[in-house]
Amino acid sequence: MTPTPVRSRRRKAVFIVLAGVLAGIGALLSGYYFTMRPVPLRIAVGPPNSDDVRVVQALAQAFSREHSGVRLRPVIADGALGSANALATGKADLAVIRGDLEVPKDAQAVAVLRKNVAVLWVPPRPKADRKKGAAKITKIAQIADKRIGVIGRTQANVNLLKVVLQQYGVDTSKLDIVQFSTSELADAIKDHKVDVFLAAGPINSKITADAIAESSRGGAPTFLAIDAAEAIAQNHPMYDAADIPAGAFGGSPPRPDEEVKTISFAHHIVARKSLPESTVAVFTKQLFAVRQSLMNDFPLAAKIETPDTDKDAAIPAHPGAAAFVDGEEKTFLDRYSDYIWWSLMAFSALGSIGAWLASYLRKDERNTNSTLRERLLDMIAAARKSDTMDELDALQAEADDILRDTLTCFENGAIEEGTLTAFNIALEQFHNAVADRRALLLTPPFTPVRPQRPQVV
């Protein structure tokens, strides 16, 4: 009987084990790639060509240049309101918004991009008005019936003006307000169309400084203090009381010539509430890491501040940003411990399945070996009845094949050491039977000696 070969089954088992190992390595590499790959975030900012856009674009370039874990993709909007709408409609993951506008419900603060102040000033009076003895405007309450020029086309600046005037009891429904850009400022001054100007922006805003300079060619402007700034801040949490330092807008003599009280509001970088905490924490960390490197080219970057992490903040801080600010940022193990634990459980389960599969694949080998052992026992009886040396040689050759397959099964773990010992006993008995039969066949046949008759003499 020719023994059943096990080489093909061994090869099959090797291929299965190799495939499992490769699948495990592939899963680990895939997990590492998806964990460590850069996360692209869309950030809405506007209006086009503004300082905010230039700062965000510089941040995006810095993140890309330093191969950071988060990459920025600017989405240019028509202004702060457009940025807020882009975030609310899911067209952006981050947005630069004004704190005194309606904040999307899904928005949480990540950083303060800059703080802005409201600046109210009265340009120098024309000579004709001075000759007529017209009253000089020195207080906000005196501008109720005046023409007010608001720099910037956004409705948010008009709303800001109304908040201030309402605090002083001015009827805002009767206001004579005109909005214009900085390019239209010269014509407004030339035609004496405006009695008071309002601008909103950072203290070092070039737009505000240029507007004040342009409107002050005939003399020194008069800055109107918002003395009720603290009361406004109490009634409107999106505003804070602030001071404009003397000489903040340059000029000679310096403008203003002394400190002026006003109100301030912030431009925030906000994120969708659904953004992962770890992603926002990485972004916040990168933001403050590159801030210093951008200050030379973009002084506005120096104004980036951490968000208010208090629970009663006007815009609640995103948990990822709050973790960075409070020094509670999660480590790699903190973030991925659950995944690591489940991965270990999965590998343990795969190991158990692999062990069962290996045992299942060796089942055929065990059954084959049991059949071969029975065959070896039958061959012992056959060897004792063999009539020729050729039959014994054939049985010996078959026994050699059985021995080879048995040793292979033992190496593969299909049979235990005890089974191998039993097989060795049977093999030894077979060899003894073959040796005895060979000796018997090689012994000359016995010839009986006939007794000789006695000779008669």
C-alpha positions as CSV (number, residue, x, y, z in Angstrom):
1,M,0.0,0.0,0.0
2,T,1.4,3.4,-1.0
3,P,1.2,6.0,1.8
4,T,-0.8,9.2,1.3
5,P,1.5,12.1,0.8
6,V,1.3,15.0,3.3
7,R,3.5,17.5,1.5
8,S,0.6,19.2,-0.3
9,R,-1.3,19.6,3.1
10,R,1.9,21.1,4.6
11,R,2.2,23.5,1.8
12,K,-1.4,24.5,2.2
13,A,-1.0,25.1,5.9
14,V,2.1,27.2,5.3
15,F,0.3,29.3,2.8
16,I,-2.6,29.9,5.2
17,V,-0.3,30.9,8.0
18,L,1.7,33.2,5.7
19,A,-1.6,34.8,4.5
20,G,-2.6,35.4,8.1
21,V,0.7,36.9,9.0
22,L,0.6,39.2,6.0
23,A,-3.0,40.2,6.8
24,G,-2.0,41.1,10.4
25,I,0.9,43.2,9.1
26,G,-1.3,44.9,6.6
27,A,-3.9,45.7,9.3
28,L,-1.2,47.2,11.5
29,L,0.2,49.3,8.7
30,S,-3.2,50.4,7.7
31,G,-4.0,51.4,11.2
32,Y,-0.7,53.3,11.5
33,Y,-1.4,55.1,8.2
34,F,-4.9,56.1,9.1
35,T,-3.8,57.2,12.6
36,M,-0.7,59.2,11.5
37,R,-1.8,60.5,8.1
38,P,-2.3,64.3,7.8
39,V,-5.9,65.4,8.5
40,P,-7.2,68.1,6.0
41,L,-9.4,70.7,7.5
42,R,-11.4,73.3,5.5
43,I,-11.3,76.8,7.1
44,A,-13.7,79.5,6.0
45,V,-12.3,83.1,6.1
46,G,-13.1,86.4,4.4
47,P,-13.5,88.8,2.8
48,P,-11.0,88.2,-0.1
49,N,-7.6,89.9,0.2
50,S,-8.2,90.8,3.8
51,D,-5.6,90.5,6.5
52,D,-7.5,87.5,8.0
53,V,-7.2,85.7,4.6
54,R,-3.5,86.4,4.4
55,V,-2.9,85.1,7.9
56,V,-4.9,81.9,7.3
57,Q,-3.0,81.3,4.0
58,A,0.3,81.7,5.8
59,L,-0.8,79.2,8.4
60,A,-1.7,76.7,5.7
61,Q,1.7,77.1,4.1
62,A,3.5,76.7,7.4
63,F,1.5,73.6,8.3
64,S,2.3,72.1,4.9
65,R,6.0,73.1,5.0
66,E,6.5,71.5,8.5
67,H,4.6,68.3,7.5
68,S,2.2,68.8,10.4
69,G,-0.5,66.4,11.4
70,V,-3.3,68.8,10.3
71,R,-3.4,70.6,7.0
72,L,-5.5,73.7,6.2
73,R,-7.5,74.3,3.1
74,P,-8.8,77.9,3.0
75,V,-12.3,78.5,1.8
76,I,-12.6,82.1,0.9
77,A,-16.0,83.7,2.0
78,D,-17.4,87.1,1.4
79,G,-16.9,88.1,5.0
80,A,-17.3,86.9,8.6
81,L,-21.0,86.2,8.1
82,G,-20.2,84.1,5.0
83,S,-17.6,82.2,7.0
84,A,-20.2,81.5,9.7
85,N,-22.7,80.3,7.1
86,A,-20.0,78.0,5.6
87,L,-19.5,76.4,9.0
88,A,-23.2,76.1,9.7
89,T,-23.9,74.4,6.3
90,G,-21.0,71.9,6.6
91,K,-18.9,73.5,3.8
92,A,-16.1,74.1,6.3
93,D,-14.7,72.4,9.4
94,L,-13.2,75.7,10.8
95,A,-14.2,79.3,10.4
96,V,-13.0,82.8,11.3
97,I,-16.1,84.6,12.7
98,R,-16.8,87.9,14.5
99,G,-17.8,87.4,18.1
100,D,-20.5,90.0,17.9
101,L,-22.4,88.2,15.1
102,E,-24.7,85.3,15.5
103,V,-22.6,82.3,16.2
104,P,-23.6,79.0,14.6
105,K,-25.0,76.5,17.1
106,D,-22.5,73.9,16.1
107,A,-19.5,76.2,16.6
108,Q,-17.0,76.0,19.5
109,A,-14.0,78.3,20.0
110,V,-10.5,77.1,19.2
111,A,-8.5,80.4,19.4
112,V,-8.9,84.1,19.3
113,L,-7.5,85.3,16.0
114,R,-7.5,89.0,17.0
115,K,-9.3,91.5,19.2
116,N,-10.9,94.6,17.7
117,V,-11.8,97.9,19.1
118,A,-14.5,100.4,18.2
119,V,-13.1,103.8,17.3
120,L,-15.3,106.9,17.1
121,W,-13.8,110.2,16.1
122,V,-14.9,113.6,14.8
123,P,-12.9,115.0,12.0
124,P,-11.7,118.7,12.2
125,R,-14.5,121.1,11.5
126,P,-14.5,123.1,8.3
127,K,-13.6,126.8,8.7
128,A,-17.2,127.7,7.7
129,D,-18.6,125.8,10.7
130,R,-16.1,127.3,13.0
131,K,-17.0,130.8,11.9
132,K,-20.7,130.0,12.4
133,G,-19.9,129.0,15.9
134,A,-21.3,125.5,15.5
135,A,-21.0,123.4,18.6
136,K,-18.0,121.1,18.7
137,I,-18.9,117.4,19.2
138,T,-17.1,116.0,22.2
139,K,-19.5,113.4,23.5
140,I,-21.4,110.5,22.0
141,A,-24.8,111.9,23.1
142,Q,-24.2,114.9,20.8
143,I,-24.3,112.9,17.6
144,A,-27.9,112.0,17.7
145,D,-28.8,114.3,14.8
146,K,-25.5,114.1,13.0
147,R,-24.4,112.2,9.9
148,I,-22.3,109.1,10.8
149,G,-19.9,107.5,8.4
150,V,-19.3,103.8,9.0
151,I,-16.1,102.4,7.4
152,G,-16.7,99.0,5.9
153,R,-19.7,97.6,4.0
154,T,-20.6,95.0,6.6
155,Q,-23.8,95.4,8.5
156,A,-22.0,94.2,11.7
157,N,-20.3,97.6,12.0
158,V,-23.7,99.3,11.8
159,N,-25.1,97.0,14.5
160,L,-22.1,97.8,16.7
161,L,-22.8,101.5,16.3
162,K,-26.4,101.0,17.3
163,V,-25.4,99.0,20.4
164,V,-23.2,101.9,21.6
165,L,-25.8,104.6,20.8
166,Q,-28.6,102.7,22.5
167,Q,-26.6,102.7,25.7
168,Y,-26.6,106.5,25.6
169,G,-30.3,106.8,24.8
170,V,-29.9,107.8,21.2
171,D,-32.9,106.9,19.0
172,T,-31.2,104.6,16.4
173,S,-34.3,104.6,14.1
174,K,-33.5,108.2,13.2
175,L,-29.8,107.8,12.6
176,D,-28.4,109.2,9.4
177,I,-25.8,106.5,8.6
178,V,-23.7,106.1,5.4
179,Q,-21.3,103.2,4.8
180,F,-18.3,103.4,2.5
181,S,-15.0,101.8,2.0
182,T,-11.6,103.3,2.6
183,S,-11.3,104.2,-1.0
184,E,-14.4,106.4,-0.7
185,L,-13.2,108.2,2.4
186,A,-11.5,111.1,0.7
187,D,-14.6,112.0,-1.2
188,A,-16.7,111.8,2.0
189,I,-14.3,114.3,3.7
190,K,-14.0,116.6,0.7
191,D,-17.7,117.0,0.4
192,H,-18.2,117.4,4.2
193,K,-20.8,114.6,4.2
194,V,-19.8,113.0,7.5
195,D,-19.8,114.5,11.0
196,V,-18.6,111.4,12.9
197,F,-16.7,108.3,11.8
198,L,-16.8,104.8,13.2
199,A,-14.2,102.1,12.4
200,A,-13.8,98.6,13.9
201,G,-10.6,96.7,13.8
202,P,-7.4,95.8,15.6
203,I,-5.6,98.6,17.5
204,N,-2.8,98.4,15.0
205,S,-5.1,98.3,12.0
206,K,-3.7,100.0,9.0
207,I,-7.2,100.6,7.6
208,T,-8.3,102.5,10.8
209,A,-5.0,104.5,11.0
210,D,-5.2,105.5,7.3
211,A,-8.9,106.6,7.7
212,I,-8.0,108.7,10.7
213,A,-5.1,110.3,8.9
214,E,-7.1,111.0,5.8
215,S,-9.9,112.6,7.8
216,S,-7.5,114.7,9.8
217,R,-5.7,116.6,7.1
218,G,-7.2,119.9,8.3
219,G,-6.3,119.5,12.0
220,A,-6.5,117.1,14.9
221,P,-9.5,114.7,15.2
222,T,-11.5,114.4,18.4
223,F,-11.8,110.9,19.7
224,L,-15.1,110.1,21.5
225,A,-14.7,107.9,24.6
226,I,-17.3,105.2,25.3
227,D,-17.4,105.7,29.0
228,A,-20.3,103.2,29.3
229,A,-18.1,100.4,28.0
230,E,-18.4,98.3,31.1
231,A,-22.2,98.6,31.1
232,I,-22.3,97.6,27.5
233,A,-20.2,94.6,28.3
234,Q,-22.5,93.6,31.1
235,N,-25.6,93.8,28.8
236,H,-23.9,92.3,25.7
237,P,-21.4,89.4,26.7
238,M,-19.8,89.4,23.2
239,Y,-18.2,92.8,24.0
240,D,-15.6,93.7,26.5
241,A,-14.5,97.1,27.9
242,A,-11.1,98.2,26.5
243,D,-8.7,101.1,26.2
244,I,-7.1,102.6,23.2
245,P,-3.6,103.6,24.2
246,A,-2.3,107.1,23.5
247,G,-0.6,107.3,20.1
248,A,-2.0,104.0,18.9
249,F,-2.7,105.4,15.4
250,G,0.5,107.4,15.0
251,G,0.7,110.9,13.7
252,S,2.1,114.1,15.0
253,P,0.7,115.1,17.4
254,P,0.0,111.5,18.4
255,R,-3.5,110.1,17.8
256,P,-5.2,109.9,20.2
257,D,-3.3,112.3,22.5
258,E,-4.5,110.3,25.6
259,E,-6.0,107.0,26.5
260,V,-9.6,106.5,25.2
261,K,-12.1,104.1,26.7
262,T,-14.0,101.9,24.2
263,I,-15.4,98.5,23.7
264,S,-13.8,95.5,22.0
265,F,-14.9,92.3,20.4
266,A,-13.0,89.3,19.0
267,H,-12.5,87.5,15.8
268,H,-12.6,83.8,16.7
269,I,-11.4,80.6,15.0
270,V,-14.2,78.2,15.7
271,A,-14.6,74.5,14.9
272,R,-17.6,72.3,14.4
273,K,-18.6,70.5,17.6
274,S,-18.4,67.2,15.8
275,L,-14.7,67.5,15.0
276,P,-12.7,64.9,17.0
277,E,-11.1,66.2,20.2
278,S,-7.7,64.9,19.2
279,T,-7.8,66.6,15.8
280,V,-8.7,70.0,17.3
281,A,-6.0,69.5,20.0
282,V,-3.4,68.9,17.3
283,F,-4.5,71.9,15.3
284,T,-4.4,74.2,18.3
285,K,-1.0,73.0,19.2
286,Q,0.3,73.6,15.7
287,L,-1.4,77.0,15.6
288,F,0.5,78.3,18.6
289,A,3.7,76.6,17.6
290,V,3.9,78.4,14.2
291,R,2.6,81.8,15.5
292,Q,6.1,83.1,16.4
293,S,7.5,82.2,13.0
294,L,4.8,84.2,11.3
295,M,5.1,87.4,13.3
296,N,7.8,89.0,11.2
297,D,5.7,88.8,8.0
298,F,2.3,89.0,9.6
299,P,2.3,91.1,12.8
300,L,-1.4,90.2,13.1
301,A,-0.3,86.7,14.0
302,A,1.0,88.0,17.3
303,K,-2.5,88.8,18.4
304,I,-3.6,85.1,18.3
305,E,-4.7,84.1,21.8
306,T,-6.0,81.0,23.5
307,P,-9.8,80.8,23.9
308,D,-11.8,81.4,27.1
309,T,-12.2,77.9,28.6
310,D,-14.6,79.0,31.3
311,K,-18.0,77.3,31.2
312,D,-19.8,80.6,31.0
313,A,-17.8,81.9,28.0
314,A,-19.8,83.6,25.2
315,I,-18.5,80.9,22.8
316,P,-17.7,77.6,24.6
317,A,-14.3,76.3,23.9
318,H,-14.0,73.1,21.9
319,P,-12.9,70.2,24.3
320,G,-9.8,69.6,22.1
321,A,-8.7,73.3,22.4
322,A,-9.5,73.3,26.1
323,A,-7.4,70.2,26.7
324,F,-4.4,71.9,25.1
325,V,-4.9,75.2,27.0
326,D,-5.4,73.4,30.3
327,G,-2.5,71.1,29.8
328,E,-4.7,68.0,29.7
329,E,-4.0,67.0,26.1
330,K,-4.3,63.2,25.7
331,T,-1.2,61.2,24.9
332,F,-1.1,58.6,22.1
333,L,-1.9,55.8,24.6
334,D,-4.8,57.9,26.0
335,R,-6.3,58.4,22.6
336,Y,-5.8,55.0,21.2
337,S,-5.8,52.7,24.3
338,D,-9.3,51.4,23.4
339,Y,-8.2,50.6,19.9
340,I,-5.0,48.9,21.1
341,W,-7.0,46.8,23.6
342,W,-9.5,45.8,21.0
343,S,-6.6,45.0,18.6
344,L,-5.0,42.7,21.2
345,M,-8.3,41.0,21.7
346,A,-8.7,40.6,18.0
347,F,-5.2,39.1,17.6
348,S,-5.9,36.8,20.5
349,A,-9.1,35.7,18.8
350,L,-7.2,35.3,15.5
351,G,-4.6,33.2,17.4
352,S,-7.3,30.9,18.8
353,I,-8.9,30.6,15.4
354,G,-5.4,29.9,13.8
355,A,-4.7,27.2,16.4
356,W,-8.1,25.6,15.7
357,L,-7.5,25.8,12.0
358,A,-4.0,24.3,12.3
359,S,-5.5,21.5,14.4
360,Y,-8.2,21.0,11.9
361,L,-5.7,20.8,9.0
362,R,-3.6,18.2,11.0
363,K,-6.7,16.1,11.5
364,D,-6.2,14.4,8.1
365,E,-2.5,13.8,8.9
366,R,-3.5,12.2,12.2
367,N,-6.0,10.0,10.5
368,T,-3.5,9.1,7.8
369,N,-0.9,8.2,10.3
370,S,-3.3,6.0,12.2
371,T,-4.0,4.2,9.0
372,L,-0.3,3.8,8.3
373,R,0.3,2.4,11.8
374,E,-2.4,-0.2,11.2
375,R,-0.9,-1.0,7.9
376,L,2.5,-1.5,9.6
377,L,1.0,-4.0,12.0
378,D,-0.6,-5.9,9.0
379,M,2.8,-5.8,7.3
380,I,4.3,-7.7,10.3
381,A,2.1,-10.6,9.7
382,A,2.7,-10.4,5.9
383,A,6.5,-10.4,6.5
384,R,6.2,-13.6,8.4
385,K,4.4,-15.3,5.6
386,S,6.5,-14.0,2.7
387,D,7.9,-16.7,0.4
388,T,10.5,-14.6,-1.5
389,M,13.1,-12.0,-0.8
390,D,11.4,-9.6,-3.3
391,E,8.3,-9.6,-1.2
392,L,10.3,-8.7,1.9
393,D,12.1,-5.9,-0.1
394,A,8.8,-4.4,-1.1
395,L,7.5,-4.5,2.4
396,Q,10.7,-2.8,3.7
397,A,10.4,-0.1,1.1
398,E,6.8,0.5,2.1
399,A,7.9,0.6,5.7
400,D,10.5,3.3,4.9
401,D,7.8,5.5,3.3
402,I,5.6,5.0,6.3
403,L,8.5,6.0,8.6
404,R,9.1,9.2,6.5
405,D,5.5,10.3,6.6
406,T,5.3,9.5,10.4
407,L,8.3,11.7,11.1
408,T,6.8,14.5,9.0
409,C,3.6,14.3,11.0
410,F,5.6,14.5,14.2
411,E,7.5,17.6,13.0
412,N,4.2,19.2,12.0
413,G,2.7,18.6,15.4
414,A,0.0,16.3,14.0
415,I,1.0,13.4,16.4
416,E,2.3,13.4,20.0
417,E,5.5,11.9,21.3
418,G,3.6,9.0,22.8
419,T,2.1,8.1,19.4
420,L,5.6,8.2,17.9
421,T,6.8,5.8,20.7
422,A,4.1,3.3,19.9
423,F,4.9,3.6,16.2
424,N,8.6,2.9,17.0
425,I,7.6,-0.3,18.8
426,A,5.5,-1.5,15.9
427,L,8.4,-0.6,13.5
428,E,10.8,-2.5,15.6
429,Q,8.5,-5.6,15.5
430,F,8.3,-5.3,11.8
431,H,12.1,-5.2,11.4
432,N,12.4,-8.2,13.7
433,A,9.8,-10.1,11.6
434,V,11.6,-9.2,8.4
435,A,15.0,-10.2,9.8
436,D,13.6,-13.5,11.0
437,R,12.0,-14.3,7.7
438,R,15.1,-13.4,5.8
439,A,17.1,-15.7,7.9
440,L,14.6,-18.5,7.4
441,L,14.6,-18.0,3.6
442,L,18.4,-18.1,3.5
443,T,18.6,-21.3,5.4
444,P,19.1,-24.4,3.1
445,P,16.2,-26.8,3.1
446,F,16.6,-29.8,5.5
447,T,17.3,-33.1,3.7
448,P,16.6,-36.2,5.9
449,V,19.4,-38.8,5.9
450,R,18.2,-42.3,5.0
451,P,19.5,-45.1,7.2
452,Q,21.9,-47.5,5.4
453,R,21.1,-51.2,5.4
454,P,23.7,-53.4,6.9
455,Q,25.6,-55.3,4.4
456,V,25.3,-59.1,4.5
457,V,28.7,-60.7,4.4
